[in-house]
Amino acid sequence: MRADSYCMSCLVQKQEQRIRDFKDEDKKTEFMRQVLELIGSCDPELSAPSIIRRIAPLYEAYWGKPRDMEREKKEFNEFLLEMEPDLEQAIRREEDPLKAALNYARMGNYIDFTTVKNVSREGLLELFDTQKEKPVDQKEYDFFRRDLETGRKLVYLPDNCGEIVLDKMLIRLLKELYPKLDILVLVRGVPVVNDVDMEAAREVGLDGIAEVLENGSAIAGTDLKDISEKARKAVEEADLIISKGQGNFETIHGCGLNIYYLFLCKCGWFMKRFGAGMLDPMFLNERRI
């Protein structure tokens, strides 16, 4: 999905916010000029996450490497792992455990330190408490179940750490209900913000229940032109795909594949596009949007 004028404006604002507290005003002004020039010279078909990846070396040249998110990633992985047994019981007590697992996995998309201000355990628990009030769309869910019945290959595109524990629970249930379904989880090729990489997948035990493959990309999404040939082939040959988060939507939407998107609306563009409020949950299919 190409970055439009709204996305470009947001990209500029985000970069200014990153340097706002720095002291050297001349250096800050020069950096922002470079950001504007870079955005203006990018391929107009690039998505916002792809442009952000191109800004990263420029930021490092001016300000050094940004602080990594390892502490936050570990904190929320451990927090959700502690909750996993109780959440598992809650899901399996529901009349339709698969629908409940989808809901919980969708609410976990809250754990996003790039778009959600003041991510907290309390905020996540509040969403868990309200997840039944906003169930997945029944019509789309019926399509989903039919695709699961007939499909043989499913690719899962996770988003954030912590959230990945909820993804693991959903994947475990999918494997129980559809034992003939071959599930591949595609994680980021390198650490990107608090997104799931191979280390995080192993930390929560995801590699013990499904095949996990690095996508070979440093973009916070799944850009079919940027990921490895092996990863791209897996995505294109999948009978259905579950895509988590806004970044994956921004980078892969428009490809026409059978993708089911699970995310929370966390920015103005998504809220306007889908007539939703902040943190409203979405369950959409690429071919029916």
N, C-alpha and C positions, 0 to 999 in steps of 0.2 A: 504494500500500500504506500503510494507516494506521499511524502510529507507536503501538506498544503500550507497555506499562509498562516493558519492558526498554529500548526505544529512548528513552523519556523519561528514565529513570535515566541512560543513557549521555549524553544531551544535557546534563544538569545537570553530570555529572562533567567533560565536555569543557570547559564554560565555566569551571568552577572551576580546571581545570588551566591555562587560558589566563591567568588572573589571579593564580595562586598566588605568583609572585615579586614582585608589586607590594606596596608598603609600606603604603598607607593601608587599614587593616583595616576601618574604618567604611565607607569607600567600597566596598570589596569586598563587605561584607555587604549593603549596600543594592543593589548591582548584582545579586547572587545572588537577593535577594528579588524584584527586578523580573523576572529570568529565570524564576523559578518562577511568578510571576503571569502572565507572557506565555504560558508553556507551558500553564498551566491554563486560560487563556481562549481558546486557539486552537480552531479547528474540529476536532472529534475525528477527522475523516476525513483530515486533513493527514498527509503523509509526513514523516519526519525531515528530509530535505533542505529541504522547504518550510518547516518550523519554523525551521531554522537560518537560512534567508534572512530570516525575520522578526526573529530575534535580532540580526542584523548591525547594523541602525541603532542598537539599544540599546547594543551594545558600543562603537560609534563615539562615541556621545554621552558615554559615561563615560571611554573610554580613547583615543579617536582612531582613525584608520584603522590596521588591522593591516598589518604589513609584507607587501608583495606577494611573489609567488613567481617573479618574472621571471628571476632568476638561476638558480634550480633548473630552471625550464622550459627555458631556453636550454641549460643544461648537458646535460640528458638528451636534448633534441632533437639536439644536436651529437654526443653520444656514440653514439646509435643511428644517426644518419646516417653516421658513420664506419664502423660495423659493417655497414651495409646491404648492401654488395656481397658480403661473406663470408656473411652470413645468407641472402641471396638464393640463392647457390650451394648452401648447405647444404639449403635447402628444396627446390630443384629436383632435387637428387640423390636425394631420398627416393622410395620406390615410389609414394606418394600425396602429391604436393606440396601439394594443397589441405588435406589433413588436417594436414600438418606446419605450414602457414601458420596454420591455426586454433590449433594448439598454441602457436606462438610468440606470436601475438597475445594469447592468453589469459595466458601467462606475463608479458607486458608490463604487465599490470594491477597488478603489484607496485609500479610507480612511482606511489605514492599517498601524498602527504605528510600527509594528514589521518587515515589509519588505520594506516599502517605506520610503526613506530618505526625511526629510523636507516636510511632508504632509502639504498642504496649501489649503486655499479656492481658491486661484488663479489657482493652479494646477488642482483642480477639475473642475473649470469653463472652463478651456482650453479643458479638455476632453469632457465636455458637448458640446462645440462648434464643436468638430470633430466627434461626435458620429455617424452622418449620413454617414461619409466617410467609416466606417467599420461596415456595418449592419450584423445582425446575418445570419448565413449560411441558404440559402433558403431551401435547401433539408432537413436540420435538423429541420427547422422551420415548414415545412409541416408535418413531423412526429409528432412534438410537438402538432400542431393543431388537428391532428387526435386522438392523445392520450387524449387530452382535451375533444374531442367530446364523446369518449367512456368511459372515466374514471369516477369513482365516488369518489375516495379518493386521495387527493393530500397532500403530506407533504412538507413543505417549510423549508429549513435549511438556515437561515440567517447567516451572518458573522459579519459585523462591525456596530458600532453605526454611526449615520449620514446616512450611506448607507441604514439603516433600513427604513428610510422615503421613499426612492425610492422603496424598497421592498413593503412597505405598499400600495403605489400607484399601483404597479403591481398587488398585491393581490386584491385590490378593483376592478380593471378592470376585473380580472379573474372571480370574483364573479358575476359581472354584465353580462359578456358574457356567463358564464356557471353556472347558478344558481343552478343546481343540483349537482355541485361539492362541496364536503365536504373538506374544507381546514384547515389543522392543521399546526401551526408554532412551530417549536421545537427550543428553545433557550438554551443557556448554563445554567448549573445547579448552577454555582457560577460565580462571576465576574472573567473574564480572559482577561487580556490586555484591548483592547477596543472593545471586542466582545459583542454581544447583549445578555443581560440577561433579566430576567423578569422585573426588574425595568426600564430598557431602553425601553423595548417593551411598557410598560404602559405609559412611558413619552411621546412617540410619538403617542399614541392612537391606537396602533396596536391591542390591546385586544378588541377594540370596533368594529372591522370589521372581526376578525377571532379568533378562539380558539388558545390560546397560552399555551404551555406546557414546563416546564423545563425538560431538558434531564437527569438531575441527575449526570452529569459528570463535572469534572474540566479541561478536555482536550480541547484545542482550535481546536475542530473539532467534528466529529460524529463517534466515535469508537463504533461499534455495540456490542463489548464485554464489554464496559465500561459504556454505558448509562443504564438508568433504564429499567426494563422489560417492563413497559408501553410504554416508548418511542421506544424501539426496536420493539415491536409488531406493533406499529403504522407505523414505517418505512417499516417493512417487509410486511405489509398488504396493503400498498399504491399502487394504480395503476400507479402513477407517482410521482416523487420527483424532486423538484427544489433545487439544492445545490449551495450555493454561496461561493466563495472564495477558495483559495488554501488549507487551513487547512482542510476544509470539504472534498475536493478531496483526500488529502493525507490519511485521516483516513477511508474513506468509499469506495474508488475506489477498484475494484476487487470483490465486493460483487455480481455483476451480476443483481442487481435490475434496474428498469427502471428509471434511474437518468439522469436529464438534468443539466449539469454543466454550471454555469455562473461565470466567473472570469476574472481578468486581470493577465497576466503573469508578475510576480514580482520577479522571481529569475532565476538563470542560469539553474537549472534543468528543469523547466517548459518551458523555452525558447528553450532549446535543444530538449526536448521531442516533442514539437509541432511545431518546426521550426518557432518560433515566435520571435518578438522583445520585448524589455522592455515595459510593459504596453499595449501590444497587447491584445485585447479582445477575449475571447473564448466562444463558445456555442457548447457543445459537449454532446453526449449521451453515457452512460456507456456501452451499448451493441454494439456500433458502433465505438468505439475508436480504 
